[in-house]
Amino acid sequence: MTPYDAGASAGPFDLSATLFDSLVAELGGETTATATHAQLEDLLTDRSRELMRQLLQDHLDLRAAREETGVAARMRRGEHPAGRTRVEYGHHRMLATVFGPVTVRRTALRAPDEPNIYPADAVLSLPRTRHSHGLRRRAVEEAVRSSYDTTHAVITARCGRVAGKRQLEDLVVAAAVDIDDFYATATPEPATGETLLVLSADAKGIVMRPDSLREPTRRAAARATPVLRTRLGPGEKSNRKRMATLACVYDAQPAPRRPHDVITVPGGPRAAGRDRRPGPVATGKWLTGSVTDSPERVIAAAFDQAQARDPAHARTWVALIDGAWHQIEVIETEARRRGVTIDILVDLIHVTEYCWGAARSFYAPTDPAAEDWVAVAVLGLLAGRVEAVATSIETRADTEGLTPDARRGADDAVRYLRSHAAYLHYERALAEGWPIATGVIEGACRHIIADRFEKGGARWGLAGAEALLTLRALTQNGDLDRYWTFHIAREHQRVHPDDHQLAA
């Protein structure tokens, strides 16, 4: 078969030039003379996309003609690229791009009982499916912040009818496959030995489709018999969620403080005009998360990031958690395995809530004295008097002769303070300038999960939820640009592993 003849007199970009000239003529003609600026914007937006699509199509056609000429010359010289002894011209495939669909014409190198080889596919680094890398990136950028319905509408408006909603979901899932490998090879920014290295973890539920729930949750949902027909009754759980674990690592310069820099009571030291010392500020925040992996694996990934930041374990490592015993056990186990010393601290806000529970045992809900009492209790904890605060709560509950129901909040606070005393060393944390609250990871749970996964009552499949969760964390880390370069290189290796064999 002879190479395709595009015509000796036709220029490779004549169609693009014709579109451009037509647009110029329209802008200079009578039909647009009275158009508003908004109408002109719409006109140019629509026509410019078609012009860009045609330019891309003309370029691809030019490359196809050059490839055919080059392959024909090599075959005449007796050269057989990649061991293929036959050649066939005029093979086509579609490519959906950010400008719209185009046709890629390429040459097939053939041999008996062997699959065809298309050198142009490797040179263009074409994907295995019909959607371009640029279109995939647009899908990711939209999907991480908007629903898939919105993503589909935006992509269609900008790129034309190039992908359906389900296809966009598949593109997002495929785009996340290299995130773990990317972070395994990434090098974090260095920090000085005085900079704190802080780890934190938390969990939040995502509403899943029934087939994506963990087995215990699925069994509980099957056993549940609702008390009411239209809503959950007291104590009932929906059994619709699968817990996702998030972890973060960040740097912070030590910022020593005093207890009354954190909380004070009327007439306390800050009332005399003393300035409040600010706490440490998180920098270099890095997030990871998973709805498929266990908390152990997610926390291990956070330790990997911390290890990369401080391989010699020369910095002070601090772990901030909400007091869940499983988290404490996992962090302590991982630290022992890596031979690193880490100080675990329970979030002050969680502890303060237990103090408020005790206050409700002693005061009416609207009594202003409860707030002062909580402030005094928290100041005692910040000063390192954990057992003294627990004893004072217990003694007051005994002295006032409260009923078991009335003193439940006080008893819960006492048990919590004593059981977690080893992780409430706030006096040391303040003196050495550590953070004492989990605001960074809790904010991440709200932003990464709640702000996206709870849109419109969505229910998620496992693969889609995992991909979107990891991509949202990646984007929040500011790593999308670097990751995309890495991902495209990996994708090329997967799709075109033998392209070196086609070299001239």
ZIQUIUR-V381520 format. One record per helix or strand of 2 or more residues. SS is the DSSP state (H for helix, E for strand). FROM is the first residue (numbers start at 1). TO is the last residue. If there is no record, write none. Layout:
BEGIN
ss from to
SS FROM TO
SS FROM TO
END
This chain:
BEGIN
ss from to
H 14 28
H 37 76
H 81 83
E 86 97
E 100 110
H 119 123
H 133 143
H 148 159
H 165 175
H 179 185
E 196 208
H 210 212
H 215 223
E 241 252
H 259 262
H 269 272
E 282 290
H 295 309
E 317 321
H 325 338
E 342 346
H 348 362
H 369 382
H 386 399
H 408 419
H 421 423
H 426 432
H 439 453
H 455 457
H 462 476
H 480 495
H 499 502
END
